[in-house]
Amino acid sequence: MNKSCENRVAIVTGAGRGIGREHALMLASEGAKVVVNDLGGDESGHGADLSPAQEVVNEIVDMGGEAIVNGCNVADFDAAGAMVQEAIDKWGRIDILINNAGILRDRMLFSMSEDDWDSVINVHLKGTFAPTHHASVFWRETVKAGGETFGRVINTSSPSGIYGNVGQTNYGAAKAGIAAFSVIAAQELFKYGVTVNCLAPTAISRLTEPLMGGTDGVSDEIRESMSPRWIALIATWLCSEQAQNVTGRVFDIRGDKLGIAEGWHLGPSETQGDEPSELDDVVKTLMEKARLNADMSGRDREGPGFPPNTI
């Protein structure tokens, strides 16, 4: 049986642990050569340690695959470019880029520092842009030179970004930006043979485990049902030949449940009057007709703490 990513060259960022680790291992099991990128910092982005990435590389090599470690900070534009070039120098090209690196610095808005904001935005949003920019330059130049490309970009958003979550204005804003980035990049790169999709995963990982009750508060059954491996399934499929016409989509993954988040659509509209005072009835009508924003489940938001859908 043919492997779906046979001889493809992949970069996975944040691949030392959690979801990124599962991406790297599954891609390798399907025949991909993998650059395992991980700076190795803690959950808030401090420190560096290449040993988690090296452990993943060792696992891939032990299964008969090919992989190398890269410890760059993906938010460093030049370092991200060097990472892409390293894959090209090693294996001649790049086919797959999974942008997964991330940190958390959860605070209520009134308690959030400038550094909390900047650090999270940089790692998530710039850390998605920088590798994708450099990979897209390679793909575009390949096509312009008369070659053919097989390009796959998988970005990582979050339910916090596309639905919203209290205490995560920095993280949510970055993740919402990644979703929008993915939709637009898909439009720009499709003519070069590149698809761009986005995942909004819910899984137990180093970042989310404290939010789910901690190490001792998560049962083995829940741990298995919310394993990061479920996220790697759709990511790996999106890297296959079968996914050539799937692009610009945001996939919501919660264990074995896979869905597509449909994004912003224009809802009800009315004609405005000439004065602000004339908008009372207009806005009232709009509020009565419009759907509520989704909660973290992706469904209509209900419950205490939110205003009614009327004025």
Sine and cosine of phi, psi and omega as CSV:
sin_phi,cos_phi,sin_psi,cos_psi,sin_omega,cos_omega
0.00,0.00,0.78,-0.63,-0.01,-1.00
-0.93,0.36,0.59,-0.81,0.07,-1.00
-1.00,0.07,0.62,-0.78,-0.17,-0.99
-0.95,0.33,-0.33,0.94,-0.02,-1.00
-0.83,-0.56,0.49,0.87,-0.07,-1.00
-0.81,0.58,0.84,-0.54,0.07,-1.00
0.91,0.42,0.20,0.98,0.13,-0.99
-0.96,0.27,0.45,-0.89,0.03,-1.00
-0.94,-0.34,0.84,-0.54,-0.11,-0.99
-0.83,-0.56,0.55,-0.83,0.22,-0.97
-0.89,-0.45,0.77,-0.64,0.10,-0.99
-0.84,-0.54,0.87,-0.49,0.01,-1.00
-1.00,-0.01,0.48,-0.88,-0.07,-1.00
0.88,0.47,0.63,0.78,-0.18,-0.98
-0.99,-0.12,0.15,0.99,-0.02,-1.00
-0.98,0.21,-0.42,0.91,-0.06,-1.00
-0.55,-0.83,0.16,-0.99,0.21,-0.98
0.84,0.55,-0.70,-0.71,-0.08,-1.00
-0.88,0.47,-0.70,0.72,-0.02,-1.00
-0.87,0.49,-0.64,0.77,0.05,-1.00
-0.86,0.51,-0.71,0.70,0.00,-1.00
-0.91,0.42,-0.61,0.79,0.09,-1.00
-0.84,0.54,-0.77,0.63,-0.08,-1.00
-0.89,0.46,-0.71,0.71,-0.04,-1.00
-0.92,0.40,-0.65,0.76,-0.02,-1.00
-0.95,0.31,-0.64,0.77,0.08,-1.00
-0.86,0.51,-0.69,0.72,0.02,-1.00
-0.89,0.45,-0.65,0.76,0.01,-1.00
-0.90,0.43,-0.40,0.92,0.05,-1.00
-0.99,-0.10,0.21,0.98,0.17,-0.99
0.98,-0.20,0.02,1.00,-0.03,-1.00
-0.98,0.19,0.51,-0.86,0.20,-0.98
-1.00,-0.02,0.72,-0.69,-0.25,-0.97
-0.80,-0.60,0.77,-0.64,0.27,-0.96
-1.00,0.02,0.92,-0.40,-0.02,-1.00
-1.00,-0.06,0.98,-0.18,-0.03,-1.00
-1.00,-0.10,0.75,-0.66,0.15,-0.99
-0.24,-0.97,0.84,-0.54,0.07,-1.00
-0.92,0.38,-0.50,0.86,0.06,-1.00
0.99,0.12,0.39,0.92,0.06,-1.00
-0.98,0.20,0.05,-1.00,0.04,-1.00
-0.99,0.15,-0.09,-1.00,-0.10,-0.99
-0.87,0.49,-0.46,0.89,-0.03,-1.00
-0.99,-0.13,0.04,1.00,0.10,-1.00
0.99,-0.13,0.19,0.98,0.00,-1.00
-0.99,-0.12,0.57,-0.82,0.09,-1.00
1.00,0.09,0.01,-1.00,0.02,-1.00
-0.40,-0.92,0.62,-0.78,-0.02,-1.00
-0.32,-0.95,0.92,-0.40,-0.05,-1.00
-0.99,0.13,-0.10,0.99,-0.10,-1.00
-0.90,0.44,-0.62,0.78,0.06,-1.00
-0.87,0.49,-0.67,0.74,0.04,-1.00
-0.90,0.43,-0.64,0.77,0.01,-1.00
-0.90,0.44,-0.60,0.80,0.03,-1.00
-0.89,0.46,-0.62,0.78,0.04,-1.00
-0.92,0.40,-0.69,0.73,0.06,-1.00
-0.85,0.53,-0.69,0.72,0.00,-1.00
-0.87,0.50,-0.65,0.76,0.03,-1.00
-0.89,0.46,-0.67,0.74,0.00,-1.00
-0.91,0.42,-0.70,0.71,0.02,-1.00
-0.89,0.46,-0.65,0.76,0.00,-1.00
-0.89,0.45,-0.49,0.87,0.03,-1.00
-1.00,0.07,0.05,1.00,0.04,-1.00
1.00,-0.09,0.18,0.98,-0.03,-1.00
-0.99,-0.11,-0.08,-1.00,0.02,-1.00
-0.85,-0.53,0.72,-0.70,0.00,-1.00
-0.33,-0.94,0.44,-0.90,0.09,-1.00
-0.69,-0.72,0.40,-0.92,0.02,-1.00
-1.00,0.00,0.64,-0.77,0.20,-0.98
-0.71,-0.71,0.77,-0.63,-0.08,-1.00
-0.93,-0.37,0.42,0.91,-0.08,-1.00
-0.96,0.27,0.40,-0.91,0.18,-0.98
-0.99,0.15,0.92,-0.40,-0.11,-0.99
-0.92,0.38,-0.27,0.96,0.06,-1.00
-0.99,0.16,-0.12,0.99,0.09,-1.00
-1.00,0.02,0.93,-0.36,-0.15,-0.99
-0.84,0.54,-0.74,0.68,-0.03,-1.00
-0.93,0.36,-0.62,0.78,0.02,-1.00
-0.91,0.41,-0.61,0.79,0.06,-1.00
-0.90,0.44,-0.63,0.78,0.06,-1.00
-0.90,0.44,-0.65,0.76,0.03,-1.00
-0.91,0.42,-0.57,0.82,0.04,-1.00
-0.90,0.44,-0.72,0.70,0.04,-1.00
-0.89,0.46,-0.67,0.74,0.00,-1.00
-0.91,0.41,-0.55,0.83,0.03,-1.00
-0.88,0.48,-0.67,0.74,0.05,-1.00
-0.89,0.45,-0.67,0.74,-0.01,-1.00
-0.91,0.41,-0.68,0.73,0.01,-1.00
-0.90,0.43,-0.60,0.80,-0.06,-1.00
-0.97,0.25,-0.70,0.71,-0.16,-0.99
-0.81,-0.58,0.07,1.00,0.13,-0.99
1.00,-0.03,-0.17,0.99,-0.05,-1.00
-0.15,-0.99,0.04,-1.00,0.21,-0.98
-0.72,-0.69,0.71,-0.70,-0.01,-1.00
-0.91,-0.41,-0.57,0.82,-0.15,-0.99
-0.75,-0.66,0.72,-0.69,0.11,-0.99
-0.76,-0.65,0.88,-0.48,0.10,-0.99
-0.93,-0.36,0.93,-0.36,0.02,-1.00
-1.00,0.00,0.95,-0.30,-0.13,-0.99
-0.77,-0.64,-0.24,0.97,-0.09,-1.00
-0.87,0.50,0.62,-0.78,0.01,-1.00
-0.20,-0.98,0.31,-0.95,0.07,-1.00
-0.68,-0.73,0.19,-0.98,0.08,-1.00
-0.80,-0.61,0.69,-0.72,0.21,-0.98
-0.63,-0.77,0.95,0.30,-0.09,-1.00
-0.95,0.31,0.77,-0.64,0.07,-1.00
-0.46,-0.89,0.48,-0.88,0.24,-0.97
-0.92,0.40,0.47,-0.88,-0.11,-0.99
-0.80,0.60,-0.67,0.74,-0.06,-1.00
-0.96,0.26,-0.18,0.98,0.03,-1.00
-0.95,-0.33,-0.06,1.00,-0.10,-1.00
-0.99,0.17,0.74,-0.67,0.04,-1.00
-1.00,0.06,0.25,-0.97,0.06,-1.00
-0.88,0.48,-0.62,0.78,0.00,-1.00
-0.93,0.38,-0.60,0.80,0.09,-1.00
-0.84,0.54,-0.68,0.73,-0.01,-1.00
-0.93,0.37,-0.80,0.59,-0.10,-0.99
-0.89,0.46,-0.66,0.75,-0.05,-1.00
-0.90,0.43,-0.70,0.72,-0.02,-1.00
-0.93,0.36,-0.70,0.71,0.03,-1.00
-0.87,0.49,-0.67,0.74,-0.04,-1.00
-0.90,0.44,-0.78,0.63,-0.07,-1.00
-0.90,0.44,-0.73,0.69,-0.08,-1.00
-0.98,0.22,-0.82,0.58,-0.17,-0.99
-0.99,0.13,-0.79,0.61,0.06,-1.00
-0.93,0.37,-0.55,0.84,0.04,-1.00
-0.93,0.36,-0.23,0.97,0.17,-0.99
-1.00,-0.01,-0.70,0.71,0.00,-1.00
-0.87,0.49,-0.76,0.65,-0.18,-0.98
-0.88,0.47,-0.81,0.59,0.03,-1.00
-0.88,0.47,-0.61,0.79,-0.03,-1.00
-0.92,0.39,-0.63,0.78,0.07,-1.00
-0.83,0.55,-0.79,0.61,-0.08,-1.00
-0.92,0.40,-0.63,0.78,0.06,-1.00
-0.91,0.42,-0.64,0.77,-0.03,-1.00
-0.92,0.38,-0.53,0.85,0.09,-1.00
-0.88,0.47,-0.70,0.71,0.02,-1.00
-0.87,0.49,-0.73,0.68,-0.03,-1.00
-0.90,0.43,-0.68,0.73,-0.01,-1.00
-0.91,0.42,-0.69,0.72,-0.01,-1.00
-0.92,0.40,-0.56,0.83,0.06,-1.00
-0.88,0.47,-0.72,0.70,0.00,-1.00
-0.92,0.40,-0.68,0.73,0.00,-1.00
-0.90,0.44,-0.45,0.90,0.03,-1.00
-1.00,0.08,0.04,1.00,0.04,-1.00
0.99,-0.10,0.10,1.00,0.00,-1.00
-1.00,0.01,0.02,-1.00,0.04,-1.00
-0.90,-0.43,0.54,-0.84,0.01,-1.00
-0.86,-0.52,0.41,-0.91,0.22,-0.98
-0.76,-0.65,0.99,-0.14,-0.10,-1.00
-0.91,-0.42,0.73,-0.68,0.06,-1.00
-0.72,-0.69,0.83,-0.55,0.12,-0.99
-0.88,-0.47,0.80,-0.59,0.08,-1.00
-0.86,-0.51,0.91,-0.42,0.01,-1.00
-0.98,-0.21,0.27,-0.96,-0.10,-1.00
-0.85,-0.52,0.95,-0.32,0.14,-0.99
-0.99,-0.13,-0.52,-0.86,-0.03,-1.00
-0.21,-0.98,0.47,-0.88,0.17,-0.98
-0.81,0.59,-0.51,0.86,0.04,-1.00
-0.89,0.45,-0.51,0.86,-0.02,-1.00
-0.99,0.11,-0.65,0.76,-0.08,-1.00
-1.00,-0.04,-0.30,0.95,0.05,-1.00
-0.90,-0.44,-0.53,0.85,0.02,-1.00
0.98,-0.20,0.63,-0.78,0.00,-1.00
-0.48,-0.88,0.70,-0.71,-0.03,-1.00
-0.88,0.47,0.66,-0.75,0.05,-1.00
1.00,0.06,0.14,0.99,-0.08,-1.00
-0.70,-0.71,0.70,0.71,0.02,-1.00
-0.89,0.46,-0.60,0.80,0.02,-1.00
-0.94,0.35,-0.81,0.59,-0.02,-1.00
-0.89,0.46,-0.72,0.69,-0.01,-1.00
-0.90,0.44,-0.65,0.76,0.02,-1.00
-0.90,0.44,-0.67,0.75,0.03,-1.00
-0.89,0.45,-0.70,0.72,-0.05,-1.00
-0.94,0.33,-0.57,0.83,0.11,-0.99
-0.91,0.42,-0.65,0.76,0.05,-1.00
-0.88,0.47,-0.62,0.78,0.02,-1.00
-0.91,0.42,-0.64,0.77,0.04,-1.00
-0.88,0.47,-0.72,0.69,0.02,-1.00
-0.91,0.42,-0.67,0.74,0.05,-1.00
-0.82,0.57,-0.68,0.73,-0.05,-1.00
-0.91,0.42,-0.69,0.72,-0.01,-1.00
-0.88,0.48,-0.69,0.73,-0.04,-1.00
-0.96,0.28,-0.69,0.72,0.02,-1.00
-0.87,0.49,-0.57,0.82,0.05,-1.00
-0.87,0.49,-0.65,0.76,0.02,-1.00
-0.92,0.39,-0.61,0.80,-0.07,-1.00
-0.97,0.23,-0.52,0.86,-0.19,-0.98
-0.97,-0.24,-0.14,0.99,-0.09,-1.00
-0.86,0.50,-0.61,0.79,-0.03,-1.00
-0.93,0.36,-0.21,0.98,0.07,-1.00
-0.99,-0.16,0.20,0.98,0.02,-1.00
0.99,0.16,0.36,0.93,-0.08,-1.00
-0.91,-0.41,0.75,-0.66,0.14,-0.99
-0.97,-0.26,0.52,-0.85,0.02,-1.00
-0.75,-0.67,0.87,-0.49,0.04,-1.00
-0.76,-0.65,0.14,-0.99,-0.14,-0.99
-0.65,-0.76,0.62,-0.78,0.05,-1.00
-0.93,-0.36,0.67,-0.75,0.15,-0.99
-0.88,-0.47,1.00,0.09,-0.17,-0.99
-1.00,0.00,0.51,-0.86,0.24,-0.97
-0.87,-0.50,0.90,-0.43,-0.04,-1.00
-0.42,-0.91,0.33,-0.94,0.09,-1.00
-1.00,0.09,0.87,-0.49,0.01,-1.00
-0.58,-0.81,-0.02,-1.00,0.01,-1.00
-0.85,0.52,-0.57,0.82,-0.03,-1.00
-0.98,0.20,-0.60,0.80,-0.12,-0.99
-0.99,-0.10,-0.33,0.94,-0.07,-1.00
-0.83,0.56,-0.68,0.74,0.04,-1.00
-0.88,0.48,-0.48,0.88,0.01,-1.00
-0.98,0.21,-0.28,0.96,-0.06,-1.00
-0.96,-0.28,0.25,0.97,0.06,-1.00
0.93,-0.37,-0.01,1.00,0.03,-1.00
0.99,0.16,0.07,-1.00,-0.07,-1.00
-0.84,0.54,-0.66,0.75,-0.05,-1.00
-1.00,0.09,-0.18,0.98,-0.07,-1.00
-0.99,-0.14,0.05,1.00,-0.03,-1.00
-0.91,-0.42,0.87,-0.49,-0.02,-1.00
-0.95,0.32,0.34,-0.94,0.04,-1.00
-0.88,0.48,-0.59,0.81,0.00,-1.00
-0.90,0.43,-0.71,0.70,0.02,-1.00
-0.92,0.38,-0.63,0.77,0.00,-1.00
-0.86,0.51,-0.64,0.77,0.02,-1.00
-0.95,0.30,-0.67,0.74,-0.04,-1.00
-0.93,0.37,-0.41,0.91,0.01,-1.00
-0.92,-0.40,0.49,0.87,-0.01,-1.00
-0.91,0.42,0.60,-0.80,0.08,-1.00
-0.86,0.52,-0.33,0.95,-0.01,-1.00
-0.86,0.50,-0.54,0.84,0.03,-1.00
-0.87,0.49,-0.54,0.84,-0.01,-1.00
-0.95,0.32,-0.61,0.80,-0.04,-1.00
-0.92,0.39,-0.43,0.90,-0.01,-1.00
-0.86,0.51,-0.80,0.59,-0.04,-1.00
-0.94,0.33,-0.57,0.82,0.04,-1.00
-0.87,0.49,-0.71,0.70,-0.01,-1.00
-0.92,0.39,-0.66,0.76,0.05,-1.00
-0.87,0.48,-0.66,0.75,0.00,-1.00
-0.90,0.43,-0.29,0.96,0.04,-1.00
-1.00,-0.01,0.05,1.00,-0.06,-1.00
-1.00,-0.06,0.17,-0.99,0.07,-1.00
-0.88,0.48,-0.57,0.82,-0.07,-1.00
-0.89,0.45,-0.30,0.95,-0.09,-1.00
-0.99,-0.12,0.25,0.97,-0.12,-0.99
-0.86,0.52,-0.52,0.85,-0.03,-1.00
-0.98,-0.21,0.24,0.97,0.07,-1.00
-0.96,-0.27,0.94,-0.35,-0.03,-1.00
-0.44,-0.90,0.47,-0.88,0.01,-1.00
0.97,0.25,0.32,0.95,-0.05,-1.00
-0.97,-0.26,0.49,-0.87,0.10,-0.99
-0.91,-0.40,0.91,-0.42,-0.04,-1.00
-0.99,-0.14,0.78,-0.63,0.07,-1.00
-0.99,-0.11,0.87,-0.50,-0.05,-1.00
-0.84,-0.54,0.83,-0.57,0.04,-1.00
-0.70,-0.71,1.00,-0.08,-0.10,-0.99
0.89,0.45,-0.75,-0.66,-0.04,-1.00
-1.00,0.09,0.08,1.00,0.02,-1.00
-1.00,-0.07,0.85,-0.53,-0.03,-1.00
-0.87,-0.49,0.80,-0.60,0.03,-1.00
-0.66,-0.75,0.14,-0.99,0.09,-1.00
-0.92,-0.39,0.82,-0.57,0.09,-1.00
-0.99,0.16,0.81,-0.59,-0.20,-0.98
-1.00,0.03,-0.16,0.99,0.16,-0.99
0.98,0.22,-0.12,-0.99,-0.04,-1.00
-0.95,0.32,0.73,-0.69,0.17,-0.99
-0.72,-0.69,0.58,-0.82,0.06,-1.00
-0.92,0.40,0.82,-0.57,0.04,-1.00
-1.00,-0.03,-0.64,-0.77,-0.04,-1.00
-0.91,0.41,0.46,-0.89,0.08,-1.00
-0.63,-0.78,0.47,-0.88,0.01,-1.00
-0.66,-0.75,0.26,-0.96,0.04,-1.00
-1.00,0.05,0.78,-0.63,0.02,-1.00
-0.97,0.26,0.40,-0.92,0.17,-0.98
-1.00,0.06,-0.15,-0.99,-0.04,-1.00
-1.00,0.00,-0.25,0.97,-0.06,-1.00
-0.78,-0.62,0.51,-0.86,0.05,-1.00
-0.80,0.60,-0.59,0.81,-0.04,-1.00
-0.90,0.43,-0.31,0.95,-0.02,-1.00
-1.00,0.08,-0.01,1.00,-0.07,-1.00
-1.00,-0.01,-0.10,0.99,-0.03,-1.00
-0.80,0.59,-0.83,0.56,-0.06,-1.00
-0.95,0.32,-0.53,0.85,0.01,-1.00
-0.90,0.44,-0.77,0.64,-0.03,-1.00
-0.93,0.37,-0.60,0.80,0.05,-1.00
-0.85,0.52,-0.69,0.72,0.02,-1.00
-0.90,0.43,-0.68,0.73,0.01,-1.00
-0.89,0.46,-0.69,0.72,-0.02,-1.00
-0.89,0.45,-0.60,0.80,-0.01,-1.00
-0.94,0.33,-0.50,0.86,-0.04,-1.00
-1.00,0.03,-0.46,0.89,-0.14,-0.99
-0.98,0.22,0.56,-0.83,0.13,-0.99
-0.94,0.35,0.49,-0.87,0.15,-0.99
-0.93,0.36,0.44,-0.90,0.15,-0.99
-0.88,0.48,0.47,-0.89,0.00,-1.00
-0.96,0.29,0.44,-0.90,0.19,-0.98
-1.00,-0.02,-0.16,-0.99,-0.08,-1.00
-0.93,0.38,-0.19,0.98,0.08,-1.00
-1.00,0.07,-0.14,0.99,-0.06,-1.00
1.00,0.04,0.07,1.00,0.00,-1.00
-0.97,-0.25,0.12,-0.99,-0.01,-1.00
-0.85,0.53,0.73,-0.68,-0.04,-1.00
-0.97,0.23,0.73,-0.69,0.06,-1.00
-0.62,-0.79,0.29,-0.96,0.11,-0.99
0.90,-0.44,0.09,-1.00,-0.03,-1.00
-0.92,0.39,0.43,-0.90,0.06,-1.00
0.99,-0.13,-0.06,1.00,0.00,-1.00
-0.77,-0.64,0.60,-0.80,-0.04,-1.00
-0.94,0.34,0.43,-0.90,0.07,-1.00
-0.91,0.42,0.26,-0.97,-0.05,-1.00
-1.00,0.06,0.55,0.84,0.01,-1.00
-0.64,-0.77,0.27,-0.96,0.12,-0.99
-0.79,-0.61,0.00,0.00,0.00,0.00
